[in-house]
Amino acid sequence: MRIHFIAIGGSAMHNLAIALHKKEYQITGSDDVIFEPAKSRLEKYGLLPAEMGWDESRISTDLDAVILGMHARIDNPELLKAQALGLKVYSYPEYIYEQSKNKLRVVIGGSHGKTTITSMILHVLNFYNRDFDYLVGAQLAGFETMVKVTEEAPVMIIEGDEYLSSPIDRRPKFHLYKANVAVISGIAWDHINVFPTYADYTAQFDKFIGTIEGGATLIYCKADRDLNEIVQHSKTKINKIGYAIPDHSIENGITYLLPQKTPLKVFGDHNLMNLNAAKLVCEQLNISKAAFVAAISTFTGAAKRLEVISADESTNVYKDFAHSPSKLKATIEAVKAQFTNRKLVACIELHTFSSLNKD
């Protein structure tokens, strides 16, 4: 297979390019600028474009497919050439589905917690040496890339983002995966540059439920009132399993999972709910509750998700990627609950579209 990536430097795009290269596909790509770590990773596998910029001569009828990244524009000369030649142009979520349509697909959606839930599931599967493919939105310890696609793996774990698929495909990414097991972690208005009203945004989750394969399972946060209402009113014929915060205790800055009193390396109500979602997914994959607890006790968290930078007896420093107000609030509340006798100092870097908005 010969595949060309337009905007190969994107986070998911360069990881998918490397994954397909490992399947011995012939990969080419282009971009106008590529930053680290994508640049070094592409260079390592011989996939870094020799020259930056767009060049329609890279596009020919010899290509089996073109994968278009969000960074490209609709007037991109390589895209226009591919369309003129009648080549098949995929968004990366479309191509992920192509690679996984004969597998059991687990899709984790929701406004918050997607990366952590996905990471927890991958950690547990890896702990028990299960064979699986995956797509996750952060670099994880023990995983070289953020995407893995193979012929052999019977299951694929997919982090399902609600942002748009490509410049020419305005569908949210998670609508394209056709989940067999789906998770919705909760709804908090995000991506307001694309979904200008809360109703526009919540409608995408209702549509997501409609894309779940018939007879499949939806695992959802029943503590979220709006999500609960959407799920209960959905007429899609699926199994619905709700979850909430599991029983736990906090002692001397350590969270314990009850009733076994298993110490965890993560904390906060949002992480505990994420853990419950991951447990229910793993049960669908024939991993028992006891086996899940044994594995999750060694989980240290996803990169930039309350990631410990430094810790001693008096001071803990964390790095966290919380790109909407609801996520920031959840993070702050988690740290306050975990360390009730300590002073909290928070430094916030505002993020485009999510926080840099006058409203």
Secondary structure, DSSP 8 states (H G I E B T S, - for coil): -EEEEETTTSHHHHHHHHHHHHTT-EEEEEBS---TTHHHHHHHTT-S-SS-B--GGG--TT-SEEEE-TTS-TT-HHHHHHHHTT--EEEHHHHHHHHHTTSEEEEEESSSSHHHHHHHHHHHHHHTT---EEE-SS--TT-SSSEE--SS-SEEEEE---SEEETTEEEEGGGSS--SEEEE-------TTT--SHHHHHHHHHHHHHHS-TT-EEEEETT-HHHHHHHHH-----EEEEE----EEEETTEEEETTTTEE-S--SHHHHHHHHHHHHHHHHTT--HHHHHHHHTT----TTSSEEEEE-SS-EEEE----SHHHHHHHHHHHHHH-TTS---------TTTTS---
